[in-house]
Amino acid sequence: MTIEIRPAFDEAVMAAEMPVQLQTLDLRELWEHPGLNFEKLHGMIEPTTGRQLYSLRVTSSARAIACLLNGPALVLVSLHVATK
């Protein structure tokens, strides 16, 4: 599996100053990983690719919005951090 990082996601990570841990997962492991909580966002489509959007947990206070492309590739579209 490859990972594509959109500029908006990269900018949000840098602004949040959160630690990023790289982990190698195949598509099956991604779907089944208990800590990621990979969830379909019903009715939400990524405008550039026309693909279904999903939400996944990055940390306890942050979620990423992503889509899946053929290949397989995970596209990290945006990052949303809960404010305190």
C-alpha positions in Angstrom: 0.0 0.0 0.0 1.2 3.5 -0.8 0.3 6.6 1.0 -0.3 10.0 -0.8 -0.3 13.1 1.4 -2.2 16.1 0.2 -0.8 19.5 0.9 -3.7 20.4 3.3 -3.0 17.3 5.4 0.7 18.0 5.5 0.2 21.7 6.5 -2.3 20.7 9.3 0.2 18.2 10.7 3.0 20.8 10.8 0.6 23.3 12.4 -0.5 20.8 15.1 3.0 19.9 16.0 1.9 16.3 16.8 4.3 13.4 16.6 3.9 11.2 13.6 4.7 7.5 13.7 5.2 5.6 10.5 3.8 2.1 10.4 3.6 -0.4 7.5 0.1 -1.8 7.0 -1.4 -3.6 4.1 -5.1 -2.9 3.1 -6.5 -5.7 5.2 -4.5 -4.7 8.2 -5.7 -1.1 7.7 -9.4 -2.1 7.7 -9.0 -4.4 10.7 -6.6 -2.2 12.9 -8.5 -1.7 16.2 -6.9 1.7 17.0 -7.6 3.4 13.7 -11.4 3.2 13.7 -11.5 3.4 9.9 -15.1 4.7 9.2 -17.0 5.4 6.0 -18.3 9.0 5.8 -21.6 8.4 4.2 -22.5 10.8 1.4 -19.0 12.5 1.4 -16.9 12.3 -1.8 -13.4 13.6 -2.3 -13.8 16.3 -5.0 -10.5 15.7 -6.9 -10.8 11.9 -7.3 -14.6 11.3 -6.9 -13.8 8.6 -4.3 -15.6 7.8 -1.1 -14.2 9.6 2.0 -13.3 7.8 5.2 -12.3 9.0 8.7 -9.5 7.4 10.7 -8.0 8.0 14.1 -4.5 9.5 14.1 -4.3 10.3 17.8 -6.9 10.4 20.6 -7.7 14.0 19.7 -7.1 14.0 15.9 -8.8 12.3 12.9 -7.7 12.2 9.3 -10.0 12.3 6.3 -8.8 9.9 3.6 -9.8 8.1 0.4 -8.7 4.9 -1.2 -7.4 4.7 -4.8 -6.6 1.7 -7.0 -3.1 0.4 -6.4 -4.0 0.3 -3.4 -3.2 3.8 -2.3 -4.4 5.7 0.8 -4.8 9.4 0.2 -4.6 11.5 3.3 -6.8 14.5 2.4 -7.1 16.5 5.6 -6.5 16.5 9.4 -8.9 17.6 12.1 -7.7 18.2 15.6 -10.1 18.6 18.5 -9.6 21.9 20.3 -9.4 22.0 24.1 
